[in-house]
Amino acid sequence: YGSNAIPCPTDLDWNKYDEETRSLLDEVYSVLGQFSAWKLRNMTHEESPWKEVSQTGGEITHQSLKDYFKTQLNYESEAG
């Protein structure tokens, strides 16, 4: 979608998700839904998984994302 907003899907069946998953998706949207595509792009490019591969060339692995966001969750729970 380039720099345009990603349209909301019209055929999404929320009933196939459990309450915990719906709650998580609602929270993510409430926090990040306010930002444009470019703002989100710029934010991710400041995070270590992207910075590491931009220097070495390569692919962001699931493990590097997991490791990074685990530290973010720990930081949030300690700061809160």
N, C-alpha and C positions, 0 to 999 in steps of 0.2 A: 504493500500500500504506500510505499515511499514515505513521504512526510505527512501523509494524510491520516486521519483517524481510522482505526480499524472498526468497521461497522459491527454492531451487535448481531450475533447470529439469531435468525428468526426461528430456527428449528431445534433449538437446544431444549432437551428434556431434563429439567432440574431434578425430577423425581428419581433419576437413576443414580444420583449422588446421595450419600448419607449426610446426616445433619452436620457432622464434624467437617466434612469436605466443603459443604455449602457455606458453613461459617468461615472457613479459611478463605475461600474464594471471595466472599463478601468483604472480609477484612483487607485482603490484597487490593481489591477494587477501591475500597474507601480510602486507602492510603495512596495508591499509585494511579488511580483513575483520573486524577486531576491533572496529570502531566501529559504534555504532547509527546508524540513519537520521538522527536528530536531531543527533548529533555530526558526521556528515559534512556535513549541511546547514549547521551553524554554521561548520564549517571553510571551506566554499566561500564563505560569505558574508563571510569576512574576506579573501578574495583580490581582487586588483584588477579582474579582469573583472566580477565581480558588483558591487563597490563603484562602479565607473564608471557602470554602467547604472542602479543604484539612485538615483544622484544626478540623472541626466539623463532617466531613463525611456527605455526602448528595449530593444534585444535584444542579448544577448551573441553576438558573431559568432565564427565559426570562427577568423578571423584574430586576434581578441583573445585567444582561448584559446591558439592556437599561439604567439603572442608571449609570453604569460605563462609557459606551461610551458617554453618554450625557455630563458627566464631561470632557471627552477627547475632544469633539467637542467644548465645551465652552472654554477649555484651549487653543485649537488651534486658535480659533477666537480672543481671547484676546491677545495671544502671537504674532499673525500675524500682 
